[in-house]
Amino acid sequence: MIETSAIEELELQAKEHSAVLHPYLDQLSAGFPNNPNKAIAYFASQYAHYSAWFPKYLNSVIGKLSETQHQEHLLENLREEAGQLNEEEQFALQELKIDLDWVLGIAHPVLFDRFKSTICLNETWEMQNAVNTWRTNFLNYLENCSELEAVGAIGLGTESIVKHFYKSIISAIEKHTQLTLEEYVFFPLHTEVDDEHGKTLLRIAEELVQKNENGLHMLKKGMLTALDLRAKFWSELHLETSHFIAL
């Protein structure tokens, strides 16, 4: 049998991956020289395209799951993406000083678009190849991989790491912009809610790995695929931002 510690080791590897510990995130938090606000706005303009597809990623993984109970867990995640929160989650958000009126019934891509519209103001950028390639490749992978790879990608490679790198983004917003908590609520909301999603997906992963001789390998493959795609996006976004900030 595969012990839980083996999956915990994968979780640790994910936290230490460049998708989480990337120079771009450090630079965003520290402030890009000359115009840190514009750098954050550019991040928002591109990341919005990935965020808009998140329900598609979840639906792809739900379609892979063979057990009804596992499907229901991710359907709950999907409902939360649409702005539905249970009582426990509502209480946790209130503890973070988040007014429930800001988030209840509001789809998460809409929350991100509100943040983007506020920070971008008169700045407009078209969707660049970096984010289009990232979201397309990620969706294609989820649609064509195995059940365990999909769980590794959306769980260990995505939901479990969000709270770690979103801290850098929240830090950047708080240091370099005048945005209110309501205007950037998307990020603290996800550090709270996605943490629970990550734990749920880890439990699903543990159950699936026990039933598959090669399960741990496939789980890791999915995790690394998601992490590598995100890290590549950060690298390309870093180059793009450094270029136009220097102009």
Kinemage of the C-alpha trace (Angstrom):
@kinemage 1
@onewidth
@group {chain A} dominant
@subgroup {mainchain}
@vectorlist {calphas} color= white
{ca met a 1} P 0.000 0.000 0.000
{ca ile a 2} L 1.034 3.604 -0.652
{ca glu a 3} L 1.323 5.525 2.594
{ca thr a 4} L -0.128 8.990 2.977
{ca ser a 5} L 3.431 10.255 3.552
{ca ala a 6} L 4.249 9.561 -0.108
{ca ile a 7} L 1.534 11.974 -1.213
{ca glu a 8} L 2.592 14.458 1.450
{ca glu a 9} L 6.060 14.331 -0.082
{ca leu a 10} L 4.556 15.209 -3.457
{ca glu a 11} L 2.740 18.118 -1.816
{ca leu a 12} L 6.070 19.362 -0.455
{ca gln a 13} L 7.668 19.063 -3.898
{ca ala a 14} L 4.831 21.125 -5.352
{ca lys a 15} L 5.362 23.907 -2.795
{ca glu a 16} L 9.045 24.054 -3.738
{ca his a 17} L 8.436 24.089 -7.505
{ca ser a 18} L 9.178 27.191 -9.557
{ca ala a 19} L 5.445 27.518 -10.205
{ca val a 20} L 5.279 28.682 -6.569
{ca leu a 21} L 8.786 30.013 -5.953
{ca his a 22} L 9.343 32.017 -9.129
{ca pro a 23} L 11.435 35.185 -9.605
{ca tyr a 24} L 8.475 36.809 -11.336
{ca leu a 25} L 6.342 36.488 -8.198
{ca asp a 26} L 9.180 37.873 -6.081
{ca gln a 27} L 9.562 40.803 -8.461
{ca leu a 28} L 5.838 41.460 -8.516
{ca ser a 29} L 5.774 41.622 -4.717
{ca ala a 30} L 8.926 43.729 -4.449
{ca gly a 31} L 7.744 46.059 -7.178
{ca phe a 32} L 8.929 46.195 -10.776
{ca pro a 33} L 11.200 49.241 -11.170
{ca asn a 34} L 9.546 52.434 -12.412
{ca asn a 35} L 5.965 51.208 -12.530
{ca pro a 36} L 4.907 48.396 -10.152
{ca asn a 37} L 1.236 49.296 -10.549
{ca lys a 38} L 1.395 48.795 -14.301
{ca ala a 39} L 3.112 45.430 -13.796
{ca ile a 40} L 0.238 44.259 -11.591
{ca ala a 41} L -2.275 45.528 -14.142
{ca tyr a 42} L -0.542 43.561 -16.885
{ca phe a 43} L -0.613 40.435 -14.714
{ca ala a 44} L -4.359 40.938 -14.239
{ca ser a 45} L -4.976 41.415 -17.957
{ca gln a 46} L -3.367 38.074 -18.796
{ca tyr a 47} L -4.244 35.898 -15.815
{ca ala a 48} L -7.920 36.744 -16.324
{ca his a 49} L -7.935 34.517 -19.421
{ca tyr a 50} L -6.751 31.517 -17.397
{ca ser a 51} L -9.191 32.275 -14.576
{ca ala a 52} L -12.128 32.460 -16.994
{ca trp a 53} L -11.552 28.834 -17.996
{ca phe a 54} L -11.342 27.379 -14.480
{ca pro a 55} L -14.881 25.916 -14.593
{ca lys a 56} L -13.841 24.137 -17.807
{ca tyr a 57} L -10.872 22.562 -16.030
{ca leu a 58} L -13.085 21.356 -13.190
{ca asn a 59} L -15.675 19.913 -15.562
{ca ser a 60} L -12.950 18.024 -17.406
{ca val a 61} L -11.713 16.441 -14.174
{ca ile a 62} L -15.254 15.638 -12.989
{ca gly a 63} L -15.788 13.785 -16.267
{ca lys a 64} L -12.734 11.622 -15.487
{ca leu a 65} L -13.793 10.566 -11.992
{ca ser a 66} L -15.160 7.044 -11.712
{ca glu a 67} L -16.728 7.340 -8.238
{ca thr a 68} L -19.882 9.350 -7.608
{ca gln a 69} L -18.649 10.549 -4.215
{ca his a 70} L -15.508 12.002 -5.789
{ca gln a 71} L -17.570 13.673 -8.483
{ca glu a 72} L -19.772 15.266 -5.826
{ca his a 73} L -16.742 16.751 -4.075
{ca leu a 74} L -15.683 18.515 -7.264
{ca leu a 75} L -19.236 19.520 -8.104
{ca glu a 76} L -19.205 21.326 -4.750
{ca asn a 77} L -16.036 23.061 -5.904
{ca leu a 78} L -17.822 24.015 -9.118
{ca arg a 79} L -20.735 25.441 -7.162
{ca glu a 80} L -18.328 27.542 -5.127
{ca glu a 81} L -16.797 28.835 -8.351
{ca ala a 82} L -20.299 30.112 -9.111
{ca gly a 83} L -20.402 31.984 -5.795
{ca gln a 84} L -22.183 29.436 -3.577
{ca leu a 85} L -20.574 29.047 -0.129
{ca asn a 86} L -21.547 26.829 2.793
{ca glu a 87} L -21.925 28.146 6.343
{ca glu a 88} L -18.422 27.111 7.424
{ca glu a 89} L -16.855 28.897 4.473
{ca gln a 90} L -18.971 31.981 5.071
{ca phe a 91} L -17.816 32.124 8.680
{ca ala a 92} L -14.164 31.730 7.641
{ca leu a 93} L -14.490 34.609 5.183
{ca gln a 94} L -16.077 36.839 7.807
{ca glu a 95} L -13.090 36.114 10.042
{ca leu a 96} L -10.939 37.529 7.225
{ca lys a 97} L -13.071 40.711 7.247
{ca ile a 98} L -14.607 39.788 3.893
{ca asp a 99} L -18.159 41.058 3.537
{ca leu a 100} L -20.313 38.220 2.227
{ca asp a 101} L -22.154 40.643 -0.046
{ca trp a 102} L -18.922 41.001 -2.018
{ca val a 103} L -18.771 37.323 -2.965
{ca leu a 104} L -22.044 35.422 -2.466
{ca gly a 105} L -23.709 34.552 -5.753
{ca ile a 106} L -20.895 36.060 -7.786
{ca ala a 107} L -18.935 33.730 -10.069
{ca his a 108} L -15.214 33.788 -9.394
{ca pro a 109} L -14.230 34.763 -12.950
{ca val a 110} L -16.491 37.793 -12.492
{ca leu a 111} L -14.676 38.663 -9.264
{ca phe a 112} L -11.382 38.481 -11.117
{ca asp a 113} L -12.708 40.644 -13.938
{ca arg a 114} L -13.744 43.256 -11.368
{ca phe a 115} L -10.212 43.280 -9.998
{ca lys a 116} L -8.803 43.509 -13.520
{ca ser a 117} L -11.090 46.376 -14.526
{ca thr a 118} L -10.191 48.330 -11.408
{ca ile a 119} L -6.428 47.881 -11.620
{ca cys a 120} L -6.179 48.275 -15.381
{ca leu a 121} L -8.259 51.465 -15.612
{ca asn a 122} L -7.368 52.893 -19.033
{ca glu a 123} L -4.701 50.262 -19.741
{ca thr a 124} L -5.685 47.591 -22.238
{ca trp a 125} L -3.718 44.588 -23.438
{ca glu a 126} L -4.823 41.827 -25.771
{ca met a 127} L -4.486 38.211 -24.719
{ca gln a 128} L -0.900 37.157 -25.427
{ca asn a 129} L 0.329 33.788 -26.657
{ca ala a 130} L 1.750 32.859 -23.240
{ca val a 131} L -1.582 32.663 -21.452
{ca asn a 132} L -3.442 31.279 -24.457
{ca thr a 133} L -0.888 28.470 -24.756
{ca trp a 134} L -1.027 27.787 -21.009
{ca arg a 135} L -4.794 27.511 -20.697
{ca thr a 136} L -5.180 25.575 -23.969
{ca asn a 137} L -2.471 23.046 -23.125
{ca phe a 138} L -3.779 22.608 -19.590
{ca leu a 139} L -7.338 21.986 -20.769
{ca asn a 140} L -6.160 19.595 -23.490
{ca tyr a 141} L -4.129 17.662 -20.944
{ca leu a 142} L -7.052 17.327 -18.541
{ca glu a 143} L -9.324 16.162 -21.338
{ca asn a 144} L -6.925 13.458 -22.529
{ca cys a 145} L -5.075 12.204 -19.437
{ca ser a 146} L -5.986 9.459 -16.958
{ca glu a 147} L -8.157 9.912 -13.875
{ca leu a 148} L -5.188 10.001 -11.509
{ca glu a 149} L -3.225 12.396 -13.697
{ca ala a 150} L -6.212 14.740 -13.758
{ca val a 151} L -6.518 14.633 -9.965
{ca gly a 152} L -2.781 15.271 -9.635
{ca ala a 153} L -2.976 18.225 -12.017
{ca ile a 154} L -6.013 19.974 -10.539
{ca gly a 155} L -5.194 18.989 -6.939
{ca leu a 156} L -1.490 18.852 -6.085
{ca gly a 157} L -0.549 20.885 -9.150
{ca thr a 158} L -3.181 23.612 -8.794
{ca glu a 159} L -5.579 23.864 -5.827
{ca ser a 160} L -3.011 22.856 -3.194
{ca ile a 161} L -0.510 25.541 -4.204
{ca val a 162} L -2.792 28.535 -4.760
{ca lys a 163} L -2.573 29.817 -1.200
{ca his a 164} L 1.218 29.914 -1.444
{ca phe a 165} L 1.759 32.011 -4.561
{ca tyr a 166} L -1.350 34.158 -4.075
{ca lys a 167} L 0.400 35.544 -0.989
{ca ser a 168} L 2.949 37.193 -3.291
{ca ile a 169} L 0.171 38.686 -5.397
{ca ile a 170} L -1.727 39.975 -2.363
{ca ser a 171} L 1.524 41.475 -1.079
{ca ala a 172} L 2.076 43.229 -4.419
{ca ile a 173} L -1.459 44.657 -4.422
{ca glu a 174} L -1.227 45.889 -0.841
{ca lys a 175} L 2.225 47.458 -1.298
{ca his a 176} L 1.856 49.051 -4.704
{ca thr a 177} L -1.825 49.879 -5.256
{ca gln a 178} L -4.633 51.704 -3.498
{ca leu a 179} L -7.164 48.930 -4.101
{ca thr a 180} L -9.584 48.079 -1.317
{ca leu a 181} L -10.109 44.558 -0.005
{ca glu a 182} L -13.433 44.433 -1.818
{ca glu a 183} L -11.700 45.209 -5.114
{ca tyr a 184} L -9.105 42.429 -4.790
{ca val a 185} L -11.241 39.998 -2.755
{ca phe a 186} L -10.716 37.281 -5.392
{ca phe a 187} L -7.293 36.469 -3.926
{ca pro a 188} L -7.969 36.186 -0.157
{ca leu a 189} L -11.176 34.341 -1.042
{ca his a 190} L -9.154 31.719 -2.880
{ca thr a 191} L -6.454 31.385 -0.254
{ca glu a 192} L -9.253 30.296 2.093
{ca val a 193} L -11.586 28.289 -0.160
{ca asp a 194} L -8.982 26.666 -2.408
{ca asp a 195} L -7.068 25.434 0.623
{ca glu a 196} L -10.083 23.292 1.500
{ca his a 197} L -10.417 22.177 -2.122
{ca gly a 198} L -6.786 21.114 -2.070
{ca lys a 199} L -7.303 19.014 1.055
{ca thr a 200} L -10.349 17.339 -0.484
{ca leu a 201} L -8.428 16.510 -3.646
{ca leu a 202} L -5.581 15.068 -1.580
{ca arg a 203} L -8.043 12.694 0.088
{ca ile a 204} L -9.382 11.673 -3.327
{ca ala a 205} L -5.813 11.126 -4.526
{ca glu a 206} L -5.034 8.928 -1.516
{ca glu a 207} L -8.066 6.737 -2.189
{ca leu a 208} L -7.314 6.388 -5.897
{ca val a 209} L -3.621 5.643 -5.395
{ca gln a 210} L -4.451 2.747 -3.062
{ca lys a 211} L -6.344 1.084 -5.911
{ca asn a 212} L -3.727 1.530 -8.636
{ca glu a 213} L -0.306 -0.089 -8.667
{ca asn a 214} L 1.097 2.739 -10.770
{ca gly a 215} L -1.061 5.387 -9.124
{ca leu a 216} L 1.621 7.456 -7.424
{ca his a 217} L 3.564 7.805 -10.676
{ca met a 218} L 0.496 9.017 -12.573
{ca leu a 219} L -0.459 11.391 -9.768
{ca lys a 220} L 3.019 12.928 -9.860
{ca lys a 221} L 2.936 13.148 -13.648
{ca gly a 222} L -0.288 15.160 -13.526
{ca met a 223} L 1.043 17.376 -10.762
{ca leu a 224} L 4.280 18.168 -12.590
{ca thr a 225} L 2.478 18.816 -15.864
{ca ala a 226} L 0.296 21.472 -14.219
{ca leu a 227} L 3.218 22.986 -12.318
{ca asp a 228} L 5.504 23.104 -15.349
{ca leu a 229} L 2.839 24.804 -17.466
{ca arg a 230} L 2.291 27.462 -14.795
{ca ala a 231} L 6.031 28.026 -14.291
{ca lys a 232} L 6.510 28.497 -18.037
{ca phe a 233} L 3.717 31.078 -18.027
{ca trp a 234} L 5.360 32.964 -15.132
{ca ser a 235} L 8.661 33.015 -17.016
{ca glu a 236} L 7.087 34.375 -20.194
{ca leu a 237} L 5.031 36.913 -18.241
{ca his a 238} L 8.212 38.020 -16.473
{ca leu a 239} L 9.942 38.677 -19.787
{ca glu a 240} L 6.965 40.533 -21.226
{ca thr a 241} L 6.576 42.710 -18.127
{ca ser a 242} L 10.289 43.506 -17.899
{ca his a 243} L 10.265 44.542 -21.553
{ca phe a 244} L 7.413 47.034 -21.475
{ca ile a 245} L 8.324 48.408 -18.035
{ca ala a 246} L 11.798 49.208 -19.393
{ca leu a 247} L 10.386 51.177 -22.343
